[in-house]
Amino acid sequence: MQQDLQLAEALHAVSATTQTDWRVVELATGTRGRTWRLTSVSGDAVLKLAPDRQWSSQVLRAAAAVARSRAAGYPTPPWLASGITDDGIAYHLQALVAGAPVAVVGPDEARELIRVLELQAGIDPDPDRSWSDHCSDVLTSQLPTLRARAGSTGRDGRALVAACDRLLDGWDPRSQPRVDLVHGDFRPANVLFHQREVAGVVDIEAIGSGSRVFDYATLLDHQRIEPAALELLVTAAAAVAGPGLLRACFALVALDLVDYLTAGPEDHRVLRIRELTTRAQQIDRLTSR
């Protein structure tokens, strides 16, 4: 009932802001019930509500960063409206882009993803929201907690910790650039392909500044990356600021992901931890040549 009220308030607000009568077509799949496809006489769009009040302030902040990024040529769809409901839940209306995520990242997809990630260089959309600072803070102050949580999941978790420790060996927290666009959740599920090219990068509410290496590292946790594509991605990522930063960012991504896995089925958690361990070992080999 509360979500229905939030949706109604957001629909009214975006219709008033855009001077267009929007109506719901369907609930978008795979979005935890917070995203809807809308239609109007002027076309289709996507309405998204923040998951909670805590995240609402970031959604509102992201609107300006998205506009700056688009002005610099980054292919994320325009936000047509944004605001906050009476009970403090933020919303934004985003233009609908034709396209779909790819399940398997092969060499052609990897080259296209690299092209888009390299567009992020130097955009610096929100200097006061630094993903580089976040990475440094977590890896210097919260690493023992992350290691302990992963290790507590059993033998597979301890193997992941060992692989991540190897990646972190010799890491210098001062080596992180701060002037790139960072999406914050750059995974294939959030990249829409159309006719073999990236048509749009979505779910960008976590946008900030920092090093685009973090987005490379996030992309590399995808399960289905072909060997040749993996080498292309790792080579491109390591060229940004050296292999050490890529290694550290992937270790952070992998250990942080374990927390989310503990809420799901045990067999899925075990499989993903094993996959992350294998990927950490692959990155180790590719960046140790």
Secondary structure as GFF3:
##gff-version 3
##sequence-region A 1 289
A	DSSP	alpha_helix	2	18	.	.	.	ID=ss1
A	DSSP	beta_strand	23	27	.	.	.	ID=ss2
A	DSSP	beta_strand	35	40	.	.	.	ID=ss3
A	DSSP	beta_strand	43	49	.	.	.	ID=ss4
A	DSSP	alpha_helix	53	71	.	.	.	ID=ss5
A	DSSP	beta_strand	79	84	.	.	.	ID=ss6
A	DSSP	beta_strand	90	95	.	.	.	ID=ss7
A	DSSP	alpha_helix	107	119	.	.	.	ID=ss8
A	DSSP	alpha_helix	131	137	.	.	.	ID=ss9
A	DSSP	pi_helix	138	142	.	.	.	ID=ss10
A	DSSP	alpha_helix	143	151	.	.	.	ID=ss11
A	DSSP	alpha_helix	155	168	.	.	.	ID=ss12
A	DSSP	three_ten_helix	173	175	.	.	.	ID=ss13
A	DSSP	beta_strand	180	182	.	.	.	ID=ss14
A	DSSP	three_ten_helix	188	190	.	.	.	ID=ss15
A	DSSP	beta_strand	191	194	.	.	.	ID=ss16
A	DSSP	beta_strand	197	201	.	.	.	ID=ss17
A	DSSP	beta_strand	208	210	.	.	.	ID=ss18
A	DSSP	alpha_helix	213	219	.	.	.	ID=ss19
A	DSSP	alpha_helix	227	241	.	.	.	ID=ss20
A	DSSP	alpha_helix	243	261	.	.	.	ID=ss21
A	DSSP	alpha_helix	266	286	.	.	.	ID=ss22
###
